[in-house]
Amino acid sequence: MEEKIRHVAIIMDGNGRWAKKQGKVRTAGHYQGVENVRNIAIAANDLGVEVLTVFAFSTENWKRPEEEVSYLMKLPSVFFKRFLKELMEKNIRITMIGEMDQIPKETAKVLQAAIDDTKANTGMILNFAMNYGGRREIVLAAQAYARDVRDGKASDTISDEQFGQYLMGAQFPPLDLLIRTSGEYRISNFLLWEIAYAEMIFVDEAWPEFTPELLKQCLDQFKQRDRRFGGVK
């Protein structure tokens, strides 16, 4: 039976290297990457994906040059100014995982406005991982669980499923497929809990080169995978 794919995550890698190959500055690659978030989100929606989680900015990205970080923080405003109307027409809902309170106020304001404007939409969820780190997510979940145990709200024995409810994306279906672009074979601290039984596909194309056709090829490849979840079929 063909596997149904509900939740896809993408590590959008290679913007800077793509720009360098074009003889452009790194920020030009990031701008092109923003354009492609729109293209792939629309394609994923048309292909029946329920949740698309994109790795927009990691907790480690703060280590990059200040000028580049400043530019990256302006991109949500660019993205939503250009594409929010179209996303609304497509009934796409915007959500975010990560720590909003550490993001510059203007960027956080733009993100929150998009979340609020689309909260009634019932189509695909476009979920931005912004100021997000997988280890940090697990630490915050463990701290929240420890507080509940201390306050008598939770038992000191807990299942995987119960612990999962403390994670930032607890409301989403389990992750089915993780895609990384640009020929790198790393997870880079992304969705470490969620990828336990996700399928993974690594493609050579940089994120600005990742087309809707390539997305469809990845989804078709996923559907051919034999997912056993540790058991035997």
C-alpha positions in Angstrom: 0.0 0.0 0.0 1.3 3.5 -0.9 2.6 5.4 2.1 0.6 8.6 2.8 2.8 11.5 3.5 1.5 14.1 6.0 4.5 16.0 7.4 7.6 17.0 5.4 10.5 19.0 6.8 13.2 20.7 4.8 16.7 21.9 5.7 17.0 24.7 3.2 20.8 24.5 2.7 23.1 26.1 0.1 21.9 29.7 -0.4 25.3 31.2 0.1 27.2 28.7 -2.0 24.6 29.1 -4.8 25.1 32.8 -4.7 28.9 32.4 -4.9 28.6 30.2 -8.0 26.5 33.0 -9.5 29.1 35.6 -8.7 26.8 37.2 -6.2 27.0 38.1 -2.5 25.6 35.6 0.1 22.6 37.7 0.8 21.5 37.4 -2.8 21.3 33.6 -2.2 19.2 34.2 0.9 16.8 36.4 -1.1 16.4 33.8 -3.8 15.8 31.2 -1.0 12.9 33.3 0.2 11.4 33.2 -3.3 11.7 29.4 -3.3 9.9 29.0 0.1 6.9 30.3 -1.7 7.3 28.0 -4.7 7.8 24.9 -2.6 5.0 25.8 -0.1 2.5 26.1 -3.0 3.7 22.9 -4.6 3.6 21.0 -1.3 0.0 22.3 -0.7 -1.0 21.2 -4.2 0.6 17.7 -3.6 -1.5 17.2 -0.4 1.1 17.7 2.3 -0.5 18.6 5.6 2.5 20.2 7.3 5.6 21.6 5.7 8.3 22.6 8.3 11.2 24.7 6.9 14.4 25.4 8.8 14.6 29.1 8.5 17.0 30.1 11.2 18.8 28.0 13.8 20.0 28.8 17.3 23.5 28.4 15.9 23.0 30.9 13.1 23.5 33.7 15.5 27.2 32.9 15.1 27.2 34.2 11.6 28.5 37.7 10.7 26.3 40.4 12.2 25.5 41.9 8.8 24.3 38.5 7.5 22.2 37.9 10.6 20.6 41.3 10.3 19.7 40.6 6.7 18.2 37.2 7.6 16.0 38.8 10.2 14.5 41.1 7.6 13.5 38.3 5.3 10.2 37.3 7.1 9.0 40.9 6.3 10.0 40.5 2.7 8.4 37.1 2.4 5.0 38.0 4.0 4.8 41.3 2.3 5.1 39.6 -1.1 3.3 36.3 -0.5 0.9 36.5 2.4 -2.1 37.4 0.2 -1.4 34.4 -2.1 -0.9 32.1 0.9 -4.3 33.3 2.3 -5.9 32.5 -1.1 -4.5 29.0 -0.9 -5.9 28.6 2.6 -2.4 28.0 4.0 -1.8 28.5 7.7 1.4 30.0 9.1 2.9 28.6 12.4 6.3 28.7 14.0 8.5 26.6 16.3 11.5 28.2 18.1 11.9 30.9 20.7 10.1 34.0 19.6 11.3 36.1 22.6 14.9 36.1 21.4 14.1 37.3 17.9 14.3 41.1 17.2 11.1 42.8 18.0 10.2 43.9 14.4 10.9 40.4 13.1 8.8 38.8 15.8 6.0 41.3 15.1 5.9 40.3 11.4 5.9 36.6 12.3 3.2 36.9 14.9 1.0 39.0 12.5 1.2 36.3 9.8 0.4 33.6 12.4 -2.6 35.6 13.6 -3.8 36.5 10.1 -3.8 32.9 8.9 -4.9 31.1 12.1 -8.4 30.4 10.7 -7.1 28.8 7.6 -7.7 25.1 7.3 -5.3 24.0 4.5 -1.7 23.1 4.7 0.4 24.4 7.6 3.6 26.2 6.6 5.6 25.9 9.8 8.8 28.0 10.2 11.5 26.8 12.5 12.9 30.2 13.5 15.5 30.6 16.3 15.1 26.8 16.6 17.5 24.1 17.8 16.6 20.4 18.3 18.6 20.0 21.5 17.2 23.2 22.9 13.7 21.9 22.1 14.3 18.8 24.1 15.9 20.7 27.0 12.9 23.0 27.2 10.5 20.1 27.0 12.4 18.3 29.9 12.2 21.5 32.0 8.5 21.9 31.4 7.9 18.2 32.3 10.1 18.6 35.5 8.0 21.6 36.5 4.8 19.6 36.0 6.2 16.7 38.1 7.2 19.2 40.9 3.8 20.8 40.8 1.9 17.5 40.9 0.6 17.9 37.4 2.4 14.9 35.9 3.6 11.5 37.1 7.4 10.9 37.4 6.9 8.0 34.9 6.2 9.0 31.3 5.9 7.4 27.9 7.5 8.6 24.7 4.1 9.8 23.5 3.4 11.7 26.6 6.8 13.4 26.6 6.2 14.3 23.0 3.4 16.5 24.1 5.9 18.9 25.7 7.7 19.5 22.3 7.1 22.7 20.3 5.4 20.9 17.4 3.2 18.6 19.5 0.2 19.6 17.6 1.6 18.3 14.3 1.4 14.8 12.8 4.6 12.7 13.2 7.4 13.7 10.8 7.4 11.5 7.7 10.1 12.9 5.6 13.2 15.1 6.1 14.8 16.6 3.0 18.2 18.4 3.0 19.4 20.3 0.0 22.9 21.1 -1.3 24.6 17.8 -1.0 25.3 17.9 2.7 24.6 14.8 4.9 24.0 16.3 8.3 21.0 16.9 10.5 22.4 20.1 11.9 20.4 20.0 15.2 17.0 19.9 13.4 14.0 18.1 14.8 16.2 15.6 16.7 13.3 13.9 18.5 10.9 14.0 15.6 13.2 12.3 13.1 13.4 9.0 15.1 11.5 7.1 12.3 11.4 9.7 9.6 12.7 8.9 6.1 15.5 11.1 4.9 16.4 12.2 1.4 19.5 14.3 0.6 19.6 16.1 -2.8 22.6 17.7 -4.5 20.7 20.9 -5.6 21.1 24.0 -3.5 17.9 25.3 -2.0 17.4 28.0 -4.7 17.6 25.2 -7.3 15.2 22.9 -5.5 12.1 22.9 -7.8 8.5 21.7 -7.3 9.5 18.8 -9.7 12.3 17.8 -7.3 9.9 17.9 -4.4 7.5 15.6 -6.2 10.3 13.2 -7.0 11.2 13.2 -3.2 7.6 12.5 -2.3 7.4 9.7 -4.9 10.6 8.2 -3.6 9.2 8.3 -0.1 6.1 6.4 -1.2 8.4 3.5 -2.4 10.1 3.2 1.0 9.3 0.2 3.2 8.7 1.8 6.6 8.8 -0.9 9.4 9.3 1.3 12.5 11.6 -1.3 14.0 9.2 -4.2 13.3 8.8 -6.7 10.5 6.2 -6.7 7.8 
